[in-house]
Amino acid sequence: MQTRSIGALDASVVGLGCNNFGGRIDEAATKRVVDAALDAGVTLFDTADIYGGTKSEEFLGRSLAGRRDRALIATKFGGPIDDEHPGGASASYVARACEDSLRRLATDHIDLYQIHFPDQATPLEETLGALDELVRAGKVREIGCSNFSVELIESAARISAENGWARFVSVQNEYSLLRRGPEKQGVLDACAKHDIAFIPYFPLASGVLSGKYERGAPPPAGTRLAGLPAERAEQALSDTVMNRVDGLSAWATAQGHTLLELAFAWLLARPVVGSVIAGATKPEQVAANAAASGWQLTSDDLGEIDAVISAAKER
């Protein structure tokens, strides 16, 4: 498994998204997935305090017991948990959320602490100051953000520089072959400008690029889309989407690879991408995701892929 830098962190290019822990899978299944990830060379484990109703952090912490040194733990704060933990990014909430996560994760430090969503009610300067205090206290190694716009990324970089505070070293937004917002919005350019690693979530477009869905067929039981309302699932698997999926799958097959491998390789062809995180409910999914990192696309390949997508749009 190759690695890339996320600030001072040396992270595996394929990470494990832990959003299924405590929700779609129980603690025993979580440990099997974590075991498989470590065996495959995965070092980055990305969770959040709201995942699984806080169970994700607890399950991950116990699954890493005795081998914490083999993992980089990334977690997030800011989303609402319950009435007593309404979320947000005020200084007081940041400090409290960090202590809660440290306890649930059974660790004395968080490698990458990320604000999960922008908090319009709190000045960004207040949030960054609170995060800087956590870094200075040794409770957090690096800080990052998620679901941030270009404007917020620019503001954060300026505020941190002006105050000599810890800066965001990562931005985690949705990005995949099918959902390319960060390109169009300039987020990738902003990350490159400020030496920030981009961490794409939903790299398989909620599983659409996994190869498990068929045109005109209902989502298989147990899949992510099967749990969505029928209208949303149909939209995710529309003819337009499936035209692109079919074209990309055929192109990948012609190269001797799978659609899933193409989804990972395409993201990793972007130098600004630090690690591609994908969720898993079974060990074999982790192994497949990790193996996908071995395919390196050329600039000619990327041009052909764009042509495939353009052709599919015109069908």
C-alpha positions in Angstrom: 0.0 0.0 0.0 1.4 3.3 -1.0 1.1 6.4 1.2 0.7 10.1 0.7 1.1 13.1 3.1 -1.8 14.7 4.9 0.0 17.4 6.7 2.5 15.6 9.0 0.6 12.3 8.6 1.8 9.5 6.3 -1.5 8.0 5.3 -2.4 5.0 3.1 -3.8 6.0 -0.3 -6.8 3.9 0.5 -8.5 4.6 3.8 -11.4 3.0 5.6 -14.6 4.9 6.1 -16.2 3.8 9.3 -19.7 5.2 8.8 -21.2 1.7 8.8 -19.9 0.8 12.3 -22.7 0.7 14.8 -25.3 1.2 12.1 -25.2 -1.4 9.4 -22.8 -3.7 11.2 -22.3 -4.6 14.8 -19.1 -4.7 16.9 -18.0 -8.2 15.9 -18.4 -7.4 12.2 -16.6 -4.1 12.8 -13.6 -5.9 14.2 -13.5 -8.2 11.2 -13.5 -5.2 8.8 -10.8 -3.4 10.9 -8.7 -6.6 10.9 -8.9 -6.9 7.2 -8.0 -3.2 6.7 -4.9 -3.5 8.8 -3.9 -6.8 7.0 -4.3 -4.9 3.7 -2.0 -2.1 4.7 -4.7 0.5 5.4 -3.6 3.0 8.0 -6.2 5.7 7.8 -9.5 5.1 9.6 -12.1 7.9 9.1 -15.1 8.1 11.5 -17.2 10.8 13.1 -18.9 11.3 16.5 -22.4 11.1 14.8 -21.8 7.8 13.0 -23.8 4.9 14.5 -25.1 7.2 17.2 -21.5 7.5 18.6 -21.1 3.7 18.4 -18.7 3.9 15.4 -16.0 5.6 17.5 -16.5 3.2 20.4 -16.3 0.1 18.1 -13.3 1.5 16.3 -11.5 2.3 19.5 -12.0 -1.2 20.9 -11.1 -2.9 17.6 -7.8 -1.1 17.6 -7.0 -2.0 21.2 -3.4 -3.1 21.5 -2.5 -1.8 18.0 -3.3 1.8 18.1 0.2 2.6 16.8 -0.7 1.0 13.4 -3.6 3.4 12.7 -4.2 7.0 12.0 -7.5 7.9 13.4 -9.5 10.7 11.7 -12.8 11.7 13.3 -15.2 14.6 12.9 -17.3 16.8 15.1 -20.0 19.3 14.6 -23.0 17.3 13.6 -26.0 17.0 16.1 -25.9 13.9 18.2 -28.8 14.4 20.7 -30.4 17.2 22.7 -27.4 17.5 25.0 -25.0 17.4 22.1 -26.6 19.7 19.4 -23.5 20.1 17.3 -21.8 23.2 16.0 -18.3 24.6 16.2 -18.2 27.0 19.1 -15.0 26.9 21.2 -16.8 25.3 24.1 -18.4 22.6 21.9 -15.1 21.9 20.1 -13.4 21.2 23.5 -16.2 19.1 24.8 -16.6 17.1 21.5 -12.9 16.3 21.5 -12.9 15.0 25.0 -15.9 12.8 24.2 -14.3 11.4 21.1 -11.0 10.7 22.9 -13.0 8.8 25.5 -15.0 6.8 23.0 -11.9 6.0 20.9 -9.9 5.0 24.0 -6.9 7.0 22.9 -5.0 10.0 24.1 -4.8 11.8 20.8 -6.7 12.1 17.5 -4.5 12.1 14.4 -6.8 14.2 12.2 -9.7 16.2 13.8 -12.1 17.5 11.3 -15.1 19.9 11.5 -17.9 17.9 9.8 -20.0 20.8 8.5 -19.6 24.6 8.4 -21.2 26.3 11.3 -22.9 29.5 10.1 -23.6 30.6 13.7 -20.0 30.6 14.9 -17.2 32.7 13.6 -14.6 30.6 11.8 -11.9 32.4 13.8 -13.4 31.1 17.1 -13.4 27.5 15.8 -9.8 27.7 14.5 -8.6 29.1 17.7 -10.2 26.3 19.7 -8.7 23.7 17.3 -5.3 25.3 17.7 -5.5 24.9 21.5 -6.2 21.2 21.0 -3.1 20.9 18.8 -1.0 22.8 21.3 -2.3 20.5 24.1 -1.2 17.4 22.2 -4.8 16.1 21.9 -4.9 16.5 18.2 -2.1 16.1 15.7 -3.6 17.8 12.6 -6.9 19.5 11.7 -9.1 19.4 8.7 -12.6 20.3 7.4 -15.4 18.6 5.6 -18.1 20.0 3.2 -16.3 23.4 3.0 -16.6 25.7 0.0 -13.7 27.5 -1.7 -14.6 30.7 0.1 -14.4 29.0 3.5 -11.1 27.2 2.7 -9.6 30.6 1.7 -10.9 32.3 4.8 -9.5 29.5 7.0 -6.1 29.6 5.4 -5.9 33.4 5.9 -7.1 33.3 9.6 -4.6 30.5 10.5 -1.7 32.3 8.8 -2.5 35.7 10.4 -2.7 34.2 13.9 0.1 31.6 13.6 -2.4 28.8 14.4 -2.6 25.3 13.2 -4.1 25.2 9.7 -6.4 22.8 7.9 -4.3 20.2 6.2 -7.3 18.3 4.6 -10.6 18.9 3.0 -13.1 16.1 2.9 -15.9 16.6 0.3 -17.8 14.3 -1.9 -16.0 13.5 -5.2 -16.2 10.6 -7.7 -16.2 9.8 -11.4 -20.0 10.5 -11.4 -20.0 13.5 -9.0 -17.3 16.0 -9.9 -18.4 19.1 -8.0 -14.9 19.8 -6.4 -13.5 20.2 -9.9 -16.2 22.6 -11.1 -16.3 24.6 -7.8 -12.6 25.1 -7.6 -12.1 23.2 -4.4 -9.3 21.0 -5.8 -7.5 24.1 -7.1 -7.8 25.8 -3.6 -6.4 22.7 -2.0 -3.4 22.7 -4.4 -2.9 26.4 -3.8 -2.7 26.0 0.0 -1.0 22.6 0.1 -4.1 20.9 1.5 -4.8 17.2 0.9 -8.2 16.4 -0.6 -10.0 13.4 0.8 -12.9 12.3 -1.3 -15.8 10.6 0.4 -18.4 8.5 -1.5 -15.7 7.6 -4.0 -18.0 4.9 -5.4 -21.0 7.3 -5.7 -22.9 5.6 -2.9 -22.0 2.2 -4.4 -23.1 3.0 -7.9 -19.5 2.5 -9.1 -19.1 -0.8 -7.3 -20.6 -2.8 -10.1 -23.3 -4.3 -7.9 -26.3 -2.4 -9.4 -28.1 -3.4 -12.6 -30.1 -1.2 -14.9 -33.8 -1.5 -14.3 -33.4 -3.8 -11.3 -34.1 -2.9 -7.7 -31.1 -2.4 -5.5 -29.9 -5.7 -3.9 -31.0 -6.2 -0.3 -28.5 -4.9 2.2 -26.9 -2.3 -0.1 -26.8 1.4 0.7 -29.3 2.3 -2.0 -31.7 -0.4 -0.9 -32.2 1.6 2.3 -33.2 4.8 0.5 -36.7 5.8 -0.5 -37.6 4.3 -3.8 -37.7 7.7 -5.6 -34.1 8.5 -4.5 -32.8 5.0 -5.4 -34.4 5.4 -8.9 -32.7 8.8 -9.3 -29.4 7.4 -8.3 -29.8 4.6 -10.9 -31.4 6.7 -13.6 -30.8 5.8 -17.3 -28.4 8.8 -17.6 -26.3 7.5 -14.7 -26.4 3.9 -15.9 -25.3 5.0 -19.4 -22.2 6.4 -17.8 -21.7 3.4 -15.6 -22.0 1.0 -18.5 -19.5 3.0 -20.6 -17.0 3.2 -17.8 -17.4 -0.5 -16.9 -16.8 -1.5 -20.6 -13.7 0.8 -20.7 -12.3 -0.7 -17.5 -12.9 -4.2 -18.6 -11.0 -3.5 -21.9 -8.0 -2.5 -19.7 -8.3 -5.7 -17.7 -9.7 -4.0 -14.6 -13.0 -3.6 -12.8 -15.3 -0.6 -12.5 -14.5 -0.4 -8.8 -10.7 -0.3 -9.6 -11.3 2.4 -12.1 -13.2 4.5 -9.5 -10.2 4.4 -7.1 -7.5 4.8 -9.8 -9.2 7.8 -11.3 -9.3 9.6 -7.9 -5.7 8.7 -7.1 -4.6 10.1 -10.5 -5.2 13.5 -8.9 -2.0 14.5 -7.0 -4.0 16.6 -4.6 -5.9 13.6 -3.3 -4.4 12.4 0.0 -6.4 9.2 0.5 -9.6 7.7 -0.9 -11.9 6.5 1.9 -14.6 4.0 1.3 -16.9 2.2 3.7 -17.1 -1.5 4.0 -19.3 -4.0 5.8 -17.3 -7.1 4.9 -13.6 -8.0 4.9 -13.6 -8.9 1.2 -14.8 -5.4 0.4 -11.9 -3.9 2.2 -9.5 -6.2 0.3 -11.0 -5.2 -3.0 -10.8 -1.5 -2.2 -7.1 -1.8 -1.1 -6.2 -3.8 -4.2 -7.6 -1.1 -6.4 -4.8 1.3 -5.5 -2.4 -0.6 -7.7 -3.7 0.7 -11.0 -2.0 3.9 -12.2 -3.8 5.8 -15.0 -1.9 7.8 -17.6 -2.9 11.2 -18.9 -4.1 9.5 -22.1 -6.2 7.2 -20.0 -7.8 10.2 -18.3 -8.6 11.7 -21.6 -10.3 8.5 -22.8 -12.3 8.3 -19.6 -13.6 11.9 -20.1 -14.5 10.9 -23.7 -16.5 7.9 -22.4 -18.4 10.0 -20.0 -19.2 12.7 -22.6 -20.4 10.0 -25.1 -22.6 8.5 -22.4 -24.2 11.9 -21.8 -25.2 12.2 -25.4 -27.0 8.8 -25.6 
